[in-house]
Amino acid sequence: MERIFTKLPPEARKELLDYAEFLLAKYGARKRKGFSFTWAGKLKDVRMNSLELQRKALEWRSDVSD
């Protein structure tokens, strides 16, 4: 892909980059996978350690699936 890009004249490279940025804006948010960690620090007032919290989460999941 880089080989093709380098063969383009500078004005075509700019156009291609602009189009790629447009596509990222259009599809990037929907295609993004993985963790966002927007929850980081939100549980600072919870009085459980990580193991207790994990067990509680498993309980909540099993309650939903029943």
C-alpha positions in Angstrom: 0.0 0.0 0.0 2.8 2.4 0.8 4.4 1.6 -2.5 1.3 2.8 -4.3 1.1 5.9 -2.2 4.6 6.9 -2.9 4.0 6.6 -6.7 1.2 9.3 -6.5 2.0 12.9 -7.2 1.9 15.2 -4.0 -1.5 16.7 -4.8 -3.0 13.1 -5.1 -1.4 12.1 -1.9 -3.0 15.0 -0.1 -6.4 14.1 -1.6 -6.0 10.5 -0.6 -5.1 11.5 3.0 -8.0 13.8 3.2 -10.3 11.0 2.0 -8.8 8.6 4.5 -9.4 11.1 7.3 -13.0 11.5 6.2 -13.5 7.7 6.2 -12.0 7.5 9.7 -14.4 10.1 11.0 -17.3 8.3 9.3 -16.5 4.8 10.3 -13.8 5.0 13.0 -16.1 5.3 16.0 -18.4 2.4 14.9 -15.5 0.1 14.0 -13.5 0.7 17.1 -13.1 -2.3 19.2 -11.5 -2.9 22.5 -11.8 -1.2 25.9 -12.2 2.5 26.2 -11.5 2.6 30.0 -13.9 5.5 30.4 -14.9 3.9 33.7 -11.4 4.3 35.2 -11.7 5.8 38.7 -15.5 5.6 38.8 -15.5 2.9 41.4 -13.2 4.6 43.9 -16.0 4.7 46.5 -16.8 1.0 46.2 -15.6 -0.8 49.3 -14.7 -4.1 47.6 -11.4 -5.5 46.4 -11.1 -6.6 42.8 -11.9 -10.3 43.6 -15.1 -9.4 45.5 -16.1 -7.1 42.7 -15.5 -9.8 40.1 -17.6 -12.2 42.0 -20.4 -9.6 42.3 -20.2 -9.0 38.5 -20.6 -12.8 37.9 -23.7 -12.8 40.2 -25.2 -9.9 38.2 -24.5 -11.6 34.9 -26.1 -14.8 36.1 -29.2 -12.9 37.4 -29.7 -11.3 33.9 -29.4 -14.6 32.0 -31.9 -16.5 34.2 
